[in-house]
Amino acid sequence: MMTITFALLVAAFVLRLLDLPRAAAVSLSLSAAFTIGLFLWEIYSPDDGFRMPWLQVELRHAAAAPGHA
């Protein structure tokens, strides 16, 4: 799927160089749609739904930390 996304992006650049702005805009829009779809597919978990573990913050040991009130 990433290959398709990259190919659509390159096609948008080539179409713009060939002076076909509408076709380039369509290709760029499809590339963006594939990018969003790929991102959502990567973060989907059947157990927890959509989650991004690299953004989650947990305070597991905040109460046990010395010197904190």
Biopython code that builds the backbone (N, CA, C, O; Angstrom):
import numpy as np
from Bio.PDB.StructureBuilder import StructureBuilder

atoms = [
    (1, "MET", "N", (0.825, -1.189, 0.000)),
    (1, "MET", "CA", (0.000, 0.000, 0.000)),
    (1, "MET", "C", (0.873, 1.257, 0.000)),
    (1, "MET", "O", (0.520, 2.269, -0.605)),
    (2, "MET", "N", (2.001, 1.180, 0.678)),
    (2, "MET", "CA", (2.914, 2.327, 0.683)),
    (2, "MET", "C", (3.471, 2.562, -0.717)),
    (2, "MET", "O", (3.712, 3.705, -1.105)),
    (3, "THR", "N", (3.678, 1.493, -1.473)),
    (3, "THR", "CA", (4.175, 1.629, -2.839)),
    (3, "THR", "C", (3.157, 2.357, -3.712)),
    (3, "THR", "O", (3.525, 3.192, -4.539)),
    (4, "ILE", "N", (1.881, 2.039, -3.527)),
    (4, "ILE", "CA", (0.825, 2.718, -4.287)),
    (4, "ILE", "C", (0.796, 4.201, -3.929)),
    (4, "ILE", "O", (0.673, 5.055, -4.807)),
    (5, "THR", "N", (0.911, 4.500, -2.641)),
    (5, "THR", "CA", (0.911, 5.888, -2.197)),
    (5, "THR", "C", (2.074, 6.668, -2.817)),
    (5, "THR", "O", (1.896, 7.786, -3.301)),
    (6, "PHE", "N", (3.252, 6.069, -2.797)),
    (6, "PHE", "CA", (4.427, 6.725, -3.368)),
    (6, "PHE", "C", (4.291, 6.884, -4.877)),
    (6, "PHE", "O", (4.670, 7.915, -5.433)),
    (7, "ALA", "N", (3.748, 5.863, -5.540)),
    (7, "ALA", "CA", (3.567, 5.936, -6.991)),
    (7, "ALA", "C", (2.580, 7.040, -7.365)),
    (7, "ALA", "O", (2.792, 7.748, -8.349)),
    (8, "LEU", "N", (1.510, 7.194, -6.593)),
    (8, "LEU", "CA", (0.548, 8.272, -6.857)),
    (8, "LEU", "C", (1.182, 9.642, -6.636)),
    (8, "LEU", "O", (0.886, 10.586, -7.368)),
    (9, "LEU", "N", (2.042, 9.755, -5.641)),
    (9, "LEU", "CA", (2.717, 11.020, -5.385)),
    (9, "LEU", "C", (3.685, 11.368, -6.522)),
    (9, "LEU", "O", (3.733, 12.512, -6.974)),
    (10, "VAL", "N", (4.439, 10.393, -6.970)),
    (10, "VAL", "CA", (5.357, 10.620, -8.096)),
    (10, "VAL", "C", (4.562, 10.956, -9.361)),
    (10, "VAL", "O", (4.959, 11.823, -10.140)),
    (11, "ALA", "N", (3.442, 10.265, -9.555)),
    (11, "ALA", "CA", (2.599, 10.551, -10.721)),
    (11, "ALA", "C", (2.080, 11.986, -10.675)),
    (11, "ALA", "O", (1.990, 12.646, -11.710)),
    (12, "ALA", "N", (1.737, 12.473, -9.478)),
    (12, "ALA", "CA", (1.278, 13.859, -9.348)),
    (12, "ALA", "C", (2.379, 14.832, -9.762)),
    (12, "ALA", "O", (2.112, 15.811, -10.459)),
    (13, "PHE", "N", (3.604, 14.569, -9.342)),
    (13, "PHE", "CA", (4.719, 15.436, -9.733)),
    (13, "PHE", "C", (4.948, 15.403, -11.244)),
    (13, "PHE", "O", (5.149, 16.445, -11.868)),
    (14, "VAL", "N", (4.918, 14.218, -11.821)),
    (14, "VAL", "CA", (5.149, 14.079, -13.263)),
    (14, "VAL", "C", (4.021, 14.742, -14.049)),
    (14, "VAL", "O", (4.268, 15.431, -15.039)),
    (15, "LEU", "N", (2.790, 14.533, -13.608)),
    (15, "LEU", "CA", (1.658, 15.150, -14.307)),
    (15, "LEU", "C", (1.732, 16.672, -14.239)),
    (15, "LEU", "O", (1.377, 17.355, -15.200)),
    (16, "ARG", "N", (2.187, 17.198, -13.123)),
    (16, "ARG", "CA", (2.326, 18.651, -13.001)),
    (16, "ARG", "C", (3.430, 19.163, -13.920)),
    (16, "ARG", "O", (3.295, 20.235, -14.510)),
    (17, "LEU", "N", (4.514, 18.411, -14.044)),
    (17, "LEU", "CA", (5.584, 18.801, -14.954)),
    (17, "LEU", "C", (5.129, 18.740, -16.420)),
    (17, "LEU", "O", (5.630, 19.486, -17.260)),
    (18, "LEU", "N", (4.184, 17.852, -16.715)),
    (18, "LEU", "CA", (3.638, 17.742, -18.062)),
    (18, "LEU", "C", (2.511, 18.740, -18.304)),
    (18, "LEU", "O", (1.839, 18.682, -19.333)),
    (19, "ASP", "N", (2.306, 19.643, -17.371)),
    (19, "ASP", "CA", (1.298, 20.703, -17.464)),
    (19, "ASP", "C", (-0.126, 20.141, -17.533)),
    (19, "ASP", "O", (-0.944, 20.566, -18.349)),
    (20, "LEU", "N", (-0.393, 19.175, -16.653)),
    (20, "LEU", "CA", (-1.733, 18.604, -16.494)),
    (20, "LEU", "C", (-2.166, 18.785, -15.032)),
    (20, "LEU", "O", (-2.177, 17.823, -14.264)),
    (21, "PRO", "N", (-2.521, 20.015, -14.651)),
    (21, "PRO", "CA", (-2.759, 20.297, -13.236)),
    (21, "PRO", "C", (-3.962, 19.570, -12.627)),
    (21, "PRO", "O", (-3.931, 19.200, -11.453)),
    (22, "ARG", "N", (-5.022, 19.365, -13.419)),
    (22, "ARG", "CA", (-6.187, 18.660, -12.857)),
    (22, "ARG", "C", (-5.859, 17.204, -12.549)),
    (22, "ARG", "O", (-6.200, 16.695, -11.481)),
    (23, "ALA", "N", (-5.207, 16.549, -13.475)),
    (23, "ALA", "CA", (-4.813, 15.158, -13.252)),
    (23, "ALA", "C", (-3.815, 15.065, -12.090)),
    (23, "ALA", "O", (-3.856, 14.113, -11.311)),
    (24, "ALA", "N", (-2.929, 16.044, -11.976)),
    (24, "ALA", "CA", (-1.976, 16.060, -10.866)),
    (24, "ALA", "C", (-2.703, 16.233, -9.538)),
    (24, "ALA", "O", (-2.344, 15.596, -8.548)),
    (25, "ALA", "N", (-3.725, 17.093, -9.508)),
    (25, "ALA", "CA", (-4.483, 17.305, -8.280)),
    (25, "ALA", "C", (-5.250, 16.047, -7.878)),
    (25, "ALA", "O", (-5.338, 15.720, -6.694)),
    (26, "VAL", "N", (-5.800, 15.350, -8.858)),
    (26, "VAL", "CA", (-6.507, 14.093, -8.566)),
    (26, "VAL", "C", (-5.527, 13.066, -8.019)),
    (26, "VAL", "O", (-5.823, 12.386, -7.037)),
    (27, "SER", "N", (-4.371, 12.950, -8.644)),
    (27, "SER", "CA", (-3.365, 11.995, -8.193)),
    (27, "SER", "C", (-2.862, 12.343, -6.785)),
    (27, "SER", "O", (-2.653, 11.458, -5.955)),
    (28, "LEU", "N", (-2.674, 13.633, -6.531)),
    (28, "LEU", "CA", (-2.236, 14.056, -5.208)),
    (28, "LEU", "C", (-3.311, 13.779, -4.156)),
    (28, "LEU", "O", (-2.996, 13.374, -3.037)),
    (29, "SER", "N", (-4.562, 13.994, -4.511)),
    (29, "SER", "CA", (-5.665, 13.708, -3.590)),
    (29, "SER", "C", (-5.765, 12.212, -3.288)),
    (29, "SER", "O", (-5.996, 11.818, -2.145)),
    (30, "LEU", "N", (-5.592, 11.392, -4.310)),
    (30, "LEU", "CA", (-5.604, 9.944, -4.089)),
    (30, "LEU", "C", (-4.429, 9.513, -3.214)),
    (30, "LEU", "O", (-4.565, 8.622, -2.376)),
    (31, "SER", "N", (-3.287, 10.144, -3.413)),
    (31, "SER", "CA", (-2.124, 9.840, -2.581)),
    (31, "SER", "C", (-2.397, 10.188, -1.121)),
    (31, "SER", "O", (-2.039, 9.427, -0.221)),
    (32, "ALA", "N", (-3.027, 11.330, -0.885)),
    (32, "ALA", "CA", (-3.362, 11.722, 0.484)),
    (32, "ALA", "C", (-4.371, 10.759, 1.097)),
    (32, "ALA", "O", (-4.255, 10.405, 2.270)),
    (33, "ALA", "N", (-5.364, 10.332, 0.311)),
    (33, "ALA", "CA", (-6.363, 9.380, 0.809)),
    (33, "ALA", "C", (-5.710, 8.041, 1.171)),
    (33, "ALA", "O", (-6.034, 7.448, 2.200)),
    (34, "PHE", "N", (-4.796, 7.573, 0.326)),
    (34, "PHE", "CA", (-4.092, 6.329, 0.632)),
    (34, "PHE", "C", (-3.205, 6.491, 1.868)),
    (34, "PHE", "O", (-3.072, 5.557, 2.660)),
    (35, "THR", "N", (-2.608, 7.649, 2.035)),
    (35, "THR", "CA", (-1.772, 7.902, 3.218)),
    (35, "THR", "C", (-2.601, 7.836, 4.490)),
    (35, "THR", "O", (-2.195, 7.200, 5.463)),
    (36, "ILE", "N", (-3.751, 8.482, 4.491)),
    (36, "ILE", "CA", (-4.632, 8.454, 5.665)),
    (36, "ILE", "C", (-5.118, 7.028, 5.918)),
    (36, "ILE", "O", (-5.142, 6.570, 7.060)),
    (37, "GLY", "N", (-5.502, 6.334, 4.856)),
    (37, "GLY", "CA", (-5.940, 4.945, 5.011)),
    (37, "GLY", "C", (-4.856, 4.045, 5.572)),
    (37, "GLY", "O", (-5.128, 3.202, 6.427)),
    (38, "LEU", "N", (-3.639, 4.216, 5.101)),
    (38, "LEU", "CA", (-2.522, 3.414, 5.604)),
    (38, "LEU", "C", (-2.252, 3.718, 7.071)),
    (38, "LEU", "O", (-2.004, 2.804, 7.857)),
    (39, "PHE", "N", (-2.299, 4.995, 7.448)),
    (39, "PHE", "CA", (-2.078, 5.361, 8.849)),
    (39, "PHE", "C", (-3.137, 4.736, 9.745)),
    (39, "PHE", "O", (-2.809, 4.173, 10.789)),
    (40, "LEU", "N", (-4.410, 4.830, 9.348)),
    (40, "LEU", "CA", (-5.477, 4.258, 10.162)),
    (40, "LEU", "C", (-5.369, 2.741, 10.230)),
    (40, "LEU", "O", (-5.674, 2.151, 11.267)),
    (41, "TRP", "N", (-4.942, 2.101, 9.154)),
    (41, "TRP", "CA", (-4.774, 0.654, 9.161)),
    (41, "TRP", "C", (-3.627, 0.245, 10.093)),
    (41, "TRP", "O", (-3.702, -0.791, 10.753)),
    (42, "GLU", "N", (-2.580, 1.051, 10.143)),
    (42, "GLU", "CA", (-1.429, 0.727, 10.988)),
    (42, "GLU", "C", (-1.754, 0.843, 12.476)),
    (42, "GLU", "O", (-1.234, 0.060, 13.272)),
    (43, "ILE", "N", (-2.591, 1.787, 12.872)),
    (43, "ILE", "CA", (-2.844, 1.988, 14.299)),
    (43, "ILE", "C", (-4.063, 1.245, 14.804)),
    (43, "ILE", "O", (-4.353, 1.297, 15.999)),
    (44, "TYR", "N", (-4.801, 0.542, 13.921)),
    (44, "TYR", "CA", (-6.005, -0.150, 14.367)),
    (44, "TYR", "C", (-5.652, -1.406, 15.142)),
    (44, "TYR", "O", (-4.808, -2.196, 14.719)),
    (45, "SER", "N", (-6.307, -1.581, 16.281)),
    (45, "SER", "CA", (-6.147, -2.778, 17.101)),
    (45, "SER", "C", (-7.536, -3.373, 17.348)),
    (45, "SER", "O", (-8.412, -2.662, 17.840)),
    (46, "PRO", "N", (-7.770, -4.641, 17.029)),
    (46, "PRO", "CA", (-9.086, -5.219, 17.267)),
    (46, "PRO", "C", (-9.448, -5.278, 18.748)),
    (46, "PRO", "O", (-10.629, -5.305, 19.095)),
    (47, "ASP", "N", (-8.447, -5.296, 19.620)),
    (47, "ASP", "CA", (-8.720, -5.377, 21.059)),
    (47, "ASP", "C", (-9.075, -4.020, 21.655)),
    (47, "ASP", "O", (-10.045, -3.904, 22.403)),
    (48, "ASP", "N", (-8.308, -3.014, 21.332)),
    (48, "ASP", "CA", (-8.471, -1.705, 21.968)),
    (48, "ASP", "C", (-9.041, -0.636, 21.045)),
    (48, "ASP", "O", (-9.222, 0.505, 21.472)),
    (49, "GLY", "N", (-9.322, -0.970, 19.813)),
    (49, "GLY", "CA", (-9.774, 0.043, 18.864)),
    (49, "GLY", "C", (-8.579, 0.814, 18.332)),
    (49, "GLY", "O", (-7.506, 0.249, 18.119)),
    (50, "PHE", "N", (-8.773, 2.106, 18.120)),
    (50, "PHE", "CA", (-7.683, 2.935, 17.613)),
    (50, "PHE", "C", (-6.883, 3.473, 18.788)),
    (50, "PHE", "O", (-7.443, 4.120, 19.672)),
    (51, "ARG", "N", (-5.601, 3.219, 18.808)),
    (51, "ARG", "CA", (-4.745, 3.749, 19.857)),
    (51, "ARG", "C", (-3.345, 3.970, 19.311)),
    (51, "ARG", "O", (-2.892, 3.292, 18.389)),
    (52, "MET", "N", (-2.689, 4.930, 19.906)),
    (52, "MET", "CA", (-1.324, 5.232, 19.525)),
    (52, "MET", "C", (-0.464, 5.130, 20.780)),
    (52, "MET", "O", (-0.352, 6.101, 21.529)),
    (53, "PRO", "N", (0.142, 3.972, 21.022)),
    (53, "PRO", "CA", (0.864, 3.778, 22.278)),
    (53, "PRO", "C", (2.032, 4.736, 22.470)),
    (53, "PRO", "O", (2.432, 4.988, 23.606)),
    (54, "TRP", "N", (2.585, 5.272, 21.394)),
    (54, "TRP", "CA", (3.704, 6.190, 21.540)),
    (54, "TRP", "C", (3.249, 7.551, 22.060)),
    (54, "TRP", "O", (4.094, 8.369, 22.424)),
    (55, "LEU", "N", (1.944, 7.823, 22.107)),
    (55, "LEU", "CA", (1.436, 9.088, 22.618)),
    (55, "LEU", "C", (0.795, 8.956, 24.001)),
    (55, "LEU", "O", (0.448, 9.966, 24.614)),
    (56, "GLN", "N", (0.635, 7.750, 24.492)),
    (56, "GLN", "CA", (-0.034, 7.548, 25.769)),
    (56, "GLN", "C", (0.926, 7.837, 26.914)),
    (56, "GLN", "O", (2.101, 7.470, 26.875)),
    (57, "VAL", "N", (0.399, 8.503, 27.931)),
    (57, "VAL", "CA", (1.185, 8.838, 29.118)),
    (57, "VAL", "C", (0.496, 8.196, 30.317)),
    (57, "VAL", "O", (-0.706, 8.367, 30.521)),
    (58, "GLU", "N", (1.261, 7.467, 31.096)),
    (58, "GLU", "CA", (0.701, 6.818, 32.280)),
    (58, "GLU", "C", (1.492, 7.254, 33.501)),
    (58, "GLU", "O", (2.712, 7.405, 33.441)),
    (59, "LEU", "N", (0.803, 7.451, 34.590)),
    (59, "LEU", "CA", (1.435, 7.791, 35.857)),
    (59, "LEU", "C", (1.361, 6.572, 36.764)),
    (59, "LEU", "O", (0.590, 6.552, 37.723)),
    (60, "ARG", "N", (2.155, 5.567, 36.465)),
    (60, "ARG", "CA", (2.108, 4.315, 37.216)),
    (60, "ARG", "C", (2.680, 4.467, 38.625)),
    (60, "ARG", "O", (2.086, 3.991, 39.592)),
    (61, "HIS", "N", (3.814, 5.118, 38.738)),
    (61, "HIS", "CA", (4.517, 5.161, 40.015)),
    (61, "HIS", "C", (4.550, 6.575, 40.593)),
    (61, "HIS", "O", (5.466, 6.911, 41.343)),
    (62, "ALA", "N", (3.599, 7.379, 40.266)),
    (62, "ALA", "CA", (3.615, 8.763, 40.744)),
    (62, "ALA", "C", (3.432, 8.815, 42.263)),
    (62, "ALA", "O", (4.057, 9.641, 42.929)),
    (63, "ALA", "N", (2.596, 7.957, 42.810)),
    (63, "ALA", "CA", (2.352, 7.973, 44.252)),
    (63, "ALA", "C", (3.529, 7.388, 45.023)),
    (63, "ALA", "O", (3.755, 7.763, 46.173)),
    (64, "ALA", "N", (4.262, 6.504, 44.429)),
    (64, "ALA", "CA", (5.373, 5.840, 45.119)),
    (64, "ALA", "C", (6.695, 6.573, 44.935)),
    (64, "ALA", "O", (7.694, 6.178, 45.537)),
    (65, "ALA", "N", (6.734, 7.596, 44.148)),
    (65, "ALA", "CA", (7.987, 8.300, 43.883)),
    (65, "ALA", "C", (8.400, 9.105, 45.101)),
    (65, "ALA", "O", (7.585, 9.852, 45.643)),
    (66, "PRO", "N", (9.655, 8.974, 45.551)),
    (66, "PRO", "CA", (10.090, 9.731, 46.721)),
    (66, "PRO", "C", (10.261, 11.219, 46.404)),
    (66, "PRO", "O", (10.707, 11.594, 45.319)),
    (67, "GLY", "N", (9.902, 12.036, 47.358)),
    (67, "GLY", "CA", (10.100, 13.475, 47.221)),
    (67, "GLY", "C", (8.959, 14.175, 46.522)),
    (67, "GLY", "O", (9.020, 15.386, 46.311)),
    (68, "HIS", "N", (7.933, 13.458, 46.164)),
    (68, "HIS", "CA", (6.780, 14.080, 45.519)),
    (68, "HIS", "C", (5.614, 14.096, 46.487)),
    (68, "HIS", "O", (5.361, 13.119, 47.191)),
    (69, "ALA", "N", (4.909, 15.211, 46.514)),
    (69, "ALA", "CA", (3.760, 15.312, 47.420)),
    (69, "ALA", "C", (2.497, 14.874, 46.736)),
    (69, "ALA", "O", (1.427, 14.891, 47.344)),
]
sb = StructureBuilder()
sb.init_structure("model")
sb.init_model(0)
sb.init_chain("A")
sb.init_seg("    ")
for serial, (resi, resn, name, xyz) in enumerate(atoms, 1):
    if name == "N":
        sb.init_residue(resn, " ", resi, " ")
    sb.init_atom(name, np.array(xyz, "f"), 0.0, 1.0, " ", f" {name:<3s}", serial, name[0])
structure = sb.get_structure()
